[in-house]
Amino acid sequence: MNQNMFLDFSVMHEGNNIDDFIKILESAIVVRECVEFDYTNTQDHTSGKSVEPIALTYKWYAWYLLGFCHTYHDYRWYKVIRMRNIVETKQSFTIQHESSDMIMKRLDETENIKYIDITLKCDSKIKVQVEEYLKGKILSEEEDYFILLLRVPEYERMWFSLLLSFGKSVEVLEPISVQRRLKNAAKEIVELYE
């Protein structure tokens, strides 16, 4: 039977090793064996991890591994693009895990990821692109612009990069902290090319 549906979740193909990492992690999930890897967190600190891989998911524009961390004896999300030197250990899981959807639901309820609300004034000419890439909730619409509310993980880079890419077609109304971050980033870019 011919395949009629194909899924390509890559954003700019995330990295050369992502497909290989996904295969290793998928295999370890199926056979219930631990993996080890070096992991760099959002503060650029790299450490070795020993993890029981539970599930892979694509969210926030990237692949994530849900795993049971042997160091913290708890479930954690690991962004696959931040992994290096992934090794299958051939060591079986140490505990019986409940279903991955139950673990994910519990993590979502207790996650310590800080979210922020951003109010944007967007040029009506780019409404389709804003809806496609930023999503969010439209609060009001005028002939030339619309007001959009975004709720985003504060330290994820993708939404910030997208705001920069829209240039002067998107204006941050609040919070002021995001206005400052964008202004500083734009200034650094201009200085680079002067």
C-alpha positions, 0 to 999 in steps of 0.5 A: 500500500502506498503511503499517502501522508508524510510528516516533516516536523523539522524547522530549518532541519534543526541539525544534522544529528537530529534524525540519528538522535531520534532513531536512537531514542525511539529504539531505547524507548521501545526496548526500555533501555537507558540512554546517556548523553551530555546535555546543555541547559538554557543557562549553557551549563553542560552535564552528563545525564543518565535517563530512562527514555519514556516518549518523544514529542514535538512541541514549542518548535522542537523535538523533546524527550520525556525521560526519567532522570537517574540523578534527580529521580524524577521526570524531565523534558530534554530538548533533543537539539541540546543533546550530544554523545547519545549512547544506548547503555543496554541497561534496563529501566529501573522502575515500571513507569505509568503511561507517558500521557499521564506523566506528561499531564502531571508535568504540565500541571507542575512545570516550572517553566515561566510563561509571559504574556505579550501584547502585540500591535501587528500590521494587517498586511501580515495577518496570515503570517502572524497567525501561522507563526505566532498564533496567539489570540486576536483581541481587537482588529482595526482596518490597518492593524490588529492587537494580538495576545501571546502566552509564551515560555519566557526563555524559549528563543523561537518566539523572540526570533520570530518577533525580530523577523517581523521587523517594524510590522509588529510592535510590542505594546507590553511588557516593557522588558520584551521591548527592551530585549528587542531593542537591544538585539536590533541595536547589536545587529545594526552595530555588527553591520556598521 
